[in-house]
Amino acid sequence: MKRNQQEVINRILDLLTELVDDTPAEKQAEPQRVEMLTIKECTEAVRGISEHTIRKLVAQGRVRYIRTGEGERGKILVSKQSLLDYLGGADNCCK
């Protein structure tokens, strides 16, 4: 079931990219794959970060996400690349 959900999300993202991009899908080399993670999967992918912190990053708009389902109660899916980019950013680390 998770795999099917991921395929649907990837297809939706591909379609949205086609709408924004001027180049037809047939002429694009390779569609960009986007991996989305649940809040819990984010904490498993990045050890030491809590679900609360992920939710705060989402609420502050610091990571890209989509909300599936209806309204405020829908499941939050976070872009894995966006999360890793945010955590790896030079302006986010302490020296």
N, C-alpha and C positions, 0 to 999 in steps of 0.2 A: 504494500500500500504506500509506503514512504517513497519507493522508487517511482510509482505512478504519479504521486504528487509532485515530485521533483521534475519529472518529464513535462507535466502540465505547466509548471512554473517556468521552466526553460522555454517552452513553446510560446507562452504568453510574452516573455521577455524578447524572444526573437521577433514576434509580430510587432511589438512596440518599437523595437529597433528599426524594423523595416518602415514603419510609419514615419519615423523621424529622419531616417537616412534617405538621401536622394538616389542612392544606388540600389537597383533591384536585387532581391535576394539571390537570384541565379548568378549574378556577377560578383557577389561577395566571395572572398576566398574561403573563409571558415567562419561560421557563426560563433560569436563569443559565448562561451559557456559561463554561466553564473551559478555558483554554488550558494544556496541559501541554507541557513542553519536556524533551528529553533533556539530559544533562549538557553535551554538546557544543553543543547549541542555546542553552543558558544562556550559555555563553561568547561566542557570537555575538551574542546579544541585549544583553549588557552587556559592552561592550569594557573590557578591563583586569582582568577577573576570570578566574581560572584554574579548570580542572576540579578541581584539588585543593581549592580554596576552596569550590566548590559542594559537593563531597563532604563536606567538614567541616561545612558548614551543614546538610546533610541529617543527618549523624551526630549533630549536636548538637540536632536537632529545631527549628532556627530557621526553616526553611521547610517548607511543606506539600509532601508528595510521596507517590507510590505506587510500589510495586515490582511490575513485571509479570514474568511468568514464575514459575519455581519457586525457592524458597529464597533464599539470600544472593546467588546469581549472577544474579537477575532484573534486568532493565533498570530503572533509576531514572528516573521522570518527575516533574519538579518543576513545581509550580504557578507559572506566570509571574507572576501577580498577587502571590502570596506572596513571591516573590523580589524583585520591584520594591518591594513594601511594606517588606520588611526593609531593603533597601539605601537606601530613601528615608526611613527612620525617623529622627526627630530624635535619638534616643538612640544611633544608630549612626554619626553623622558627627562629624568633628572640627571644632572652631571655632578 
